[in-house]
Amino acid sequence: MGSAYTTIVCDVIARYKRMCGYDVAYVTGTDEHGVNIERAAEKQGISPAELVERNQKIFLDLWKLLGIQYTHFIRTTETRHARAVQNLVRRTLRRSPEAIYKSKYEGRYCIYDNLYVGDTPEPADCPTCGRPAELVSEENYFFRLSAYQGKLLDLYAKNPQFVVPDFRFNEVKSFVESGLRDLSISRKSIKWGIPWPDDPEHVFYVWYDALTAYITAIGFVDGQHDGPDFRCWPADIHAMGKEIIRFHAVYWPAFLMAAGVELPKQIVAHGWLLFEQEKMSKSKGNVAYAEPIVKVLGNDALRYYLLRETVFGHDGNFSRDALITRYNADLANGLGNLASRVVTMIRDYCGGVVPDAHTPHPQTVHGNHADLIAQFSFGHLSEIRGFYDRFEYANVTERIWNLIGAVDKYLVLEKPWALATSPAQRESLERVLYDAADSLRVIAALSHPVIPDATHRIWEQLGQAGKLADVRIDQLQRGGLEPGTRIRRPEGVFPRVDKAEASERIEAMEQEIRNPAAAAAASAGQAAGGSGAGAGAAPAPGAKITIEDFAKIELRAGVVKSAERIQGADKLLKVMVDIGDEVRQVLAGIAPSYAPEELVGRKVVVVTNLAPRKMRGLESNGMLLAGSAGPDGKAVLCTFTEDIAPGSKVK
């Protein structure tokens, strides 16, 4: 969901800017190098190339499902990208030869966040993910970042909007003011990466590689023989999650300064999506997936919820219950209901043709009509555009939904269904319905960057020609609906859903994503007609199992990072276990035998391929192996007497 949030926000920006008349290049892609990719592929028994090919397809399919209208997609494994990265270093060495030098690096490095954690051998945890950083000692190429402290601070002083929101900018400035250390930009211990020019034993540090993808995607070759789309550089906006702002607002500008390439104009950082006030994480079992939501509620529902509920730049709290509530209240009962009522009344009372406006003289405008016109004034519409320009999407959606409420109120007060019963009120009826339909047209255009699918359908139902995306939102005003236009048949754009049923469907689809093997097995069992104890029953006590059966169980060594009691559960502890490539949340019934504090640091054996299970509202992703001792059945955890790395297979 985190990647989807970033990409949705960028899609909203791109759609809005296009509707303001801009030629927009929207770049996205996949970072496909690094030791974490190399190790993940090895664990799965495939090559890194096979793994990244599979992963990029997942993202392409998701962006298609979400209707993301990017113009350029870049993979860092593409030949054109490797050439551009190498040329950027060559260009730097020509223009700023002192910026890159060779030396020995020894320190701690997090392979999961591609972050240098410390420049000493002392143990340290990654500040982003909390996992222990690995000790790295090798000869590397370094970028002399320390020489760019003054230049970066000067950049920040001259460009007060270089990073938004302001409090993120303050964090960046504080980091730079505290002093910068030179940065290792190559690795010798791994092979999955772009070779260093003229020194192929080294590969590029993943962030130097990944950041360069922004310019590769739009045609950078070497600064002299670039493609035609490179005219779009420098980027007006770089958008990303707050955890990687340092790479974009400190390292990237310094790299470009050294190479003599123009800098991006603005860095925009959003917060995390939280689940019960914790960052979403697969290891904690609190990840929400975009695909089930889109399949149950539609693409617009997810987009609207994320932008309405989250103040951009701050952390947002995701709740499936709040998502469905918003869908029914704002989309189904709000915009969807208004569109259905207006189009239906024009069909029933005006023969399916937009009536004449019958606009009164300005001096005679009063009452309900005046109130409605005031809501759609140039000032109010400009205010909404200003919110778009400042990335204040919660304000954008709130203000648009105030307009929807104003039209609803206007219809309630004017009662067109009552006016339709009196021939003497025909002109008033037509004026009211024209006002409502024209207001709906404006609302559809204003909200199109946020909810593109439904608004285009409303646009078509109003009989409008062409694409709504081509309408100039910066020139939008009332009165643009042409009388005499034939409308189309009204169709619901946001049908109401039963909250419990929708939630259950989303949960079931999420379980399939989390554990596809279990879902396939359940499906096969149902297809065979077995739903009871027959096919899935455990072997009788003393019965033998085959080695193939045992091989299905994945056992790995783990180290307990934290443990805590669960309120209202006397026997359960919530245990966070490092299993090498992630930290898993496991609920273990060992509270009568162990105090939480005595578990921290203990080596344990974890069943890692057990289907997730919810208990006490929390999800357990695995099981700790333990014996049962004494007449009271005290739990005794299986452990190791010798050193063993977290994640090691237990056979």
N, C-alpha and C positions, 0 to 999 in steps of 0.2 A: 504493500500500500504506500510505503514511503516513496518509492520510485515513481509510482503512479501519481502521487500528489505533486511532485516536482514537475512532471511532464504535463499534467493537466493545467497547472498554473501557467507554464510556458505556452501551452496551446491557447489559453484565454488571452494572454498578452498578444500572441501572434494574430489571432482572429480580430481582436479589438483594433490593433494597429492597421491591419488590412482594411478594416471598415472606416479607418480615418484617412485612407488614401496612400498609405505607405507601401513600398515594395519590401516585403519581409522575407528574410532568410532565417529559417528556424532549423537549428542544428541539434541533433541528438545522436546517440550511438551507444556503443558498448566498449568498455575498457577490458581488454582481454589478455593482458600480460601480468606477470608477477608470480611470486613464490606460492601464494595461496592457490592460484589456478594450477600451478604445476603439481602441488601436493594433492589437491582435490582430484585431479585426473588420475594420479597414481593410485589413490585410494579406490577409485572406481574401476581401475584396470584398463583405462583407455588413455589415449594420447591427449595432451593439452589442446591440440587442434580440434579433436573430436568433441571435447567438452565445450569449448567456446562456440563451436558451430551449433551445438544443441542449445546452449544458453541464449545466443543471439536470436534464435528462432522464437524462443519463449517471449522475448521482449518485442519482437516484431509483431507476433500474434496479439500480444496485449495492447500495443499501440493501435493496431487495426481495430480491435474490439472497442477501445476507448475513443475511436474516431480522431486520433491525433493527426493533425495536418502539418507534419514536418516537411521541410523541403530538402534537407540533406541528412543522410544517415551515414555515420562513419564507424568502421570497426578498426581498432588499433592494430589488428593483424593484417590489414591491407597493405599491399606493396607500396602504394602511393603515400601511405602514412609513414612507413619506415623510412622512405626516401626523404620526406619532409622533416622528420625528427633529426636525421643525420645532417641534413642541410642546415637546420637551425643551429646546431652546434658548430658546424663549420663556419657559418656566418658570424656566430659569437666569437670564435677564435680569431677571425679576421678583424672584427671591429673592436673587440674588448679582450685581447689575448690574456690579460691578467685575471679575467673572470673565472677561468677554469684551470685547475691544476690537479696533479695526481698526488695522493697521500694515503696513509693507512687509516682506516676507520675501525674503531672498537667501541661498541656501545650496544644499547638495547633497541630492538626493532619489533614492531607489531606487524605480523604478516597479514592480519585480517583487515586492518585499516591502512596498511601501507604507510606507517607512520614511524619516524625515528623518535623514540621515547626518551632516550638519555645517551649522553656521550661518555658514560663510564660503564665498567663491567658490573656495577652494582645492580642487583635484581630490582626490577621496576615493573609496574603494571601499566597497561595502556590506559591513558586518561579517557579514551573514547569508549572502548568496549569492556575495559576492566580485566581483560585476560593478561596473563604474564607475558611480558615482552621477551623475545629471544635474544641471546647474546650473539652478536655478529662481529667478527674480526677478520678484516681482509683489506687488500689494497683497492681503493676506489678513485674515481674521478670526483672532484669536489667543485661546487659552484661557490664562489666567494661572496656569499650572501651578506656577510658582515660589511662589505664595502658599499652596500646599497641601503643602509639604514637611513642616512640623511636624505637620499634621493626619494625614498618611499615616504618619509615624513613630509617632505616638500610636496610630493604628489597629493598626499592627504590634505595638507593645508590649502592647496590651491583648488581642490575639488571636494568641497564639503559634502557632496552627495555621492562620492565615489562608492561608498558602501552603505546600503540601507538594509534594515532600519538603523537608526542612530546608535542604539545601545550595542548593536553588533560592531558598528564602526569603532566605538569606544574600546571594545575588546581588542580589535585589530591594532589600533594605535597604541594601546597599552603594551601589547606583545612586542611590537617593534621598538617602542621607547625603552623597553627593558634590556635591549641589546640582542643582536642577531648573531647566530653562529653559522659558520659555513656549512653547506648542505651537501651530503653525498648524493651524486646524481648517476651513479652506476653501481652495478653489482657484479661480482665475479663468481659467486657461489651458485648462481642459478643460470640456466640456459634458455629458459622460456622468456624471451624478450627480444628487443631490437638490438642488434650488434652495434657496439661503439665503432664509429668510422676509424679505420686503420688500426684498430685494436680489438679484434673480434672475441677475445677472451672475456671482455666486459659486455654486459647488456645494460641498457638504460634503466635507471630507477623509474618505477612505474608512473610516478606523478609527472616527471618531465615528459615522459611518453604520452600520458593521458591528456594533459593540458594542451599539448600541441595539436591534439585532434580538433580543437575548435577552429584552428586556421587551416588544417589539412582539408577538413570537410568542404570548405568553400574555395579550395583551389590553390592554397599556398604550396609553392614548390621550393623556392629559394629566395624569394623577395624580388626576383628579376624576371622570371619566366612563369609567373603565376597564371592560373586560370581566370576566365572572365568574371566568375562569381566572387573573386577576391575583392572586387570593388565594394562589397558589403562590409569589409573590415575597415575600421575597428567595430567590434560588436557594440551595440547600444546597451545590451544587457547580458550579463552572465547570471543565471539563476541556479541555486543549489541549496542543499540542506546545510544547517548551521555547523555541522560537525566537520565540514571540509572547507570552511570559509578561509582558513589560514593559507591553504594551498592556492586559492584563487586570488586573494587580496594581498598576499605577501610574496609568495614564491613566483607566481605567474607574472606579475608586473616586473619583478626583478629580472626574470629570464628574458622578457621581451625588451626591457631597457638595454640589457647587455647585447642583444642581437640587433638593436636598432629597428625594432618593429613597433608600430603604434600600439598603445594600450587599449583594452576595453574601456568603455566610458563609465560603466556602472556595474557593481557587484550586488546582487540581490540574494539575501539569505533568508530562508524560511525556517521555522522551528520543526520540532519532531511531532509526529502523531503519537499520542500516548494512549495506552489502554489501561484503565484504572490507575492513572497517574504514573505508569511506567512506560518507558520506551518500548515500542513493539519489537519483539525478538522471537525468532523461531524457537530458541532454546527455552524460553519461558512459556511457550504455548499460547501467547497472546497476540498472534499475528492475525490481522484481518486481510482478506484477499479481495482484490478488485473484481475478479471474474464472476464469482457467485452473485455479487451485488448487481452487476450489470445485467446478468442473465435473468435475475428475478425482478428487479425494479427499473432497469434501463440505465443507459449511460448518463443521461441528464441527472438522474437522482443522485448518483455518486458525486458528480461534479458540483451540483448545487449544494449538497450537504457539506462537502469539504470546504467550499469557499464561504458558505454562510456561517458555519459553526466556528471556524478558525480565524482569529485575528492574524492576518498575514505577518510573518516575522516572529510570532510567538508560538509556543507549543500549543497543540490542540488536542483535545481529549476525544477519542473515537468511541462511539457507542452505537451498537446495532439498533438498540431500542430507540435512541434519539434519531438515527437515520430514518427508520420507518415512520416515526412520528412526524418528522419534517416532511417526508414524502407525502403522507396523507394530508397534513394540515396545509402546507404551503403549495405543493405542486398539484395534488389531486383536487383538494377543496378550494385552493386559491386560483392559480393561473389556469389550470385545466378546466375547472368549473366555469370560470368567467368566459373563457373562449367558447365553450360549448353553449352557454346561455346566449351569448351575443350572436353567434352564427346561426343558431337555431331560431332565434326570434326574427332575424332578417329573413330567413327562409319562410317562416310561418306568416309573418305580418307584412313582408315587402316583396313577396314572390321570388325570393332568392337573389334580389338585386340591391346593391348598396343604395340607400335612399339619398335624397338631396339633403345637404347640410342645413339649409334654412337658417344660416347663421344670422343672428340678430345684429343690429347696428351696435358698435361698441358702447354707445351711450345708453343703450337699453339692456345691456348684459347685466344680469343680477342673479341673486339666489343660487340655486344648485348649479346652474350652468356656469356662473362666474367662479364658483368654488372649484369646479372641475378644471376649467381653463387655467386657473392659478396654479394648480398642481403640475400642469404640463408647461409652465412658463419657460422661457429661454434660460432664466437663471437656474431653475431647478434641473433642467436637462444638462446644463453646463456643470452643475454640481456633481451629477452622476459621472460625467466624463472625467471630472477632476479626480474622483475616487478611483476610477480605472487607471488614470495616469500615475497615481501614487500607490498603486497595488493595494488599495483598501477595499478588498473584495467583500468583506462582511458588510461594509457600508454600502457598496454597490447594490448588493442583493436586498439589503434592508430597505433602501430608498426605492428600488423598483417595486418591491412588494407593498410599500406604502401607496404607490400609484395604483396597483391592483386593488387595494382596499378602497381607494378613492373612487374608482369606477364602480366597484360593487355598491358602495354607499350611494352613489349617484343613481344607480338603477333602482335601488330600494326606495329612495325618496321620490323618484319620478314615476315609478310603476308603469313601465311601458305595456305590460300585459293588461293593465286597466285602461290605458289610453287606447289600446287596440280595439276596445269594445265600442268606442264612440267615433263616428265619422267626423264629428266636429273637431276632434283632437288629432286628426291625421297629421297635420304639420308638426305638432308637438311630438308625436310618436316618431316621425321620421328624424327629427332633430336629435332626439334622445338616442335613437339607435345609431345614427351616424356618429354622434359624439363617442358612444361606447366603442364602436368598431374602429374609429380612427385612433382612439386611445389605445386599443388593443394592438393596432399596427405599430404604434410607437413603442409600446412595452415589448413586443416581440423583437423589434430591432435592438432596443437597449440591452435586452437580456440574452441576445443571440451568442455573444462570446462565451457566456457561462453555460447555457443550455441549448446547444445548437440544433439538436434533433427535433425537439418538440416545437421550438419557435419557427423553424422552417415549415413544419406541417401547419402551424397556425397561419403563417404567411400565405401558404397555398390555399387554405380554406377561405381566407379573405379575398381570394381571387387575384392575388398579386402576381405579376409576371416576373420572370427572372429569378435569380438567386438572392435570398435575403443577405447572404454574405457579401454581396456587391453593393448593398445600400451604404451610403456614407453616414456613419453614425455621428460624425462631427457636424453634419449639416441637417440633422434630423429636427423636424418640427411638426406641430399639429397641422391638420388641414390637407395632408398629402394624399388622403384616400379619395379616389376618384368616384363621384356619384355615378351610378349606372353600371358599375362593375358587377359582374355576376360572380357570386360566391360559389364555393363547392360544398359538397355534402358534409355536414358536421360530423366529426369523428373525435372520440375522446383521446386526448394525448397523454393523460395521466390517470388511468383507471385506479380507483381505490383498491387497496389490498388489505386482507386480514393480517393484523400484526403478528399474531402467533404463527399462522401458517407461513407467512413470508420469512419470518425469523428461522423457522425450522428448515425451510428449503435452503436458505443461505448456509445454515450450520451444516446441513448434510453435504452440500457441495464443498464446503471448506474441509470437512473431514476427508473427502475424496482426494483433495489436493495434498493434505498433510500425510495421508497414508493410502496411496493408490493401490498398494498390494492388498490391504485389508478390504478396501472397497470392491476390488475385483473379485476377491474370494467370496465376499458376501453376495455379490451379484451372481456369481456362479452357483452358490448354494441355493439362492432363490430360484434361479433358472431350473435347477434340478429338482425343485419342489421340497427341498429340505430346510425347515426353519426351526426344528427342535434339536434334541440332544443327539440325534443319530449321527450325522456327518461330522459335527464339530465336537463330539464328546471326547474328554480326555481319556487316555489309556487306563485300563483297570490297574489298581495297585499291583506292582510286581510284573506287569506286562513289559515286554521288551519294545524298544523303539529302534529304528534303523539309524545308521550313521547319517543318512540323508535328512532324517527328521531333526537330528541334533544340529546338523549344519545350518538349519534355517534360523537358529538362534544366534544373534550377534552379541557377543560379550566383549566389553572393552574396559580397560583400566581407567579409573577416574580419580580425581582429587576433589574433596569437598571444599568449596570456596566459602559457603555460608550455610547456616541452618537456622530455622526459627519455628516457633510453635504456631499452630493454626487455631485461631479463635474458635471455640466450640467443639474442637476435636481433640479428645484426650490422648489418642494413640498416634496421631499423624504429626509429622514434621515436614516442613517445606525445605527441601535440600537443593542447593544449587551446586551442580557437579561439573567440573571441567573435564571434558572427554576428548581434549585435543583440538578439534576444529570448531568447537562451540561449547558453551556452558549450558547444561540442561537443567530444567526444573523437574525434580522428581518428588512426589509425595510418598513418604515411606512411613509404615506403621511401626516405628521403632521408638516412639516417645517414651514408653515405660522403661526402656533399656538404656537410652542415651540422652544426656542433656545436650541442647543444641551447641553450646560452646565447646564441648569436647570432641565434636565431629569435625571442626574446621581443620583442614590440613590432612585429614585421614585419607589413606588410599582405599578405594572401594572397587568392587566389580559391578558393572552396570549392564543390564540388558537394554540395548539401545534401539532395537527394532520392534519393540512392543508397541502396539497401537495406542495412541493417546487415550487417556481416560480422565473424565472430569469427576472430581470429588470436592465437596464443600465449595463449589463454585470456582475451583482452581483446576488447571489441567496438569496432569502428570505425564511426562514424556520419558518413560522408562521405568526400570525397577532396580533396586539395590539387592544384591544377593546376600542372604543371611542364613545362618543356621538357627536351630531352635534348641536351647539347652535347659536342662533341669525340668523339674515337675511343673514349674509355672510357665514353661515355654519361652524363656527369655531370649530375645533376638541377639545374635552374635554376628556382626558383619564380617563377611569375607574380606580379607585384606592381603597385603603383600609385605614380606619381610625385607625384600631387596628393592633397590631403586628401579622404578619403571615409569616411563613417560606417559602422561595422560593421553588416552586415545589408543594405546597399544592394544592389539587384539589379544583376547584370552582364548586359548584353544584347549 
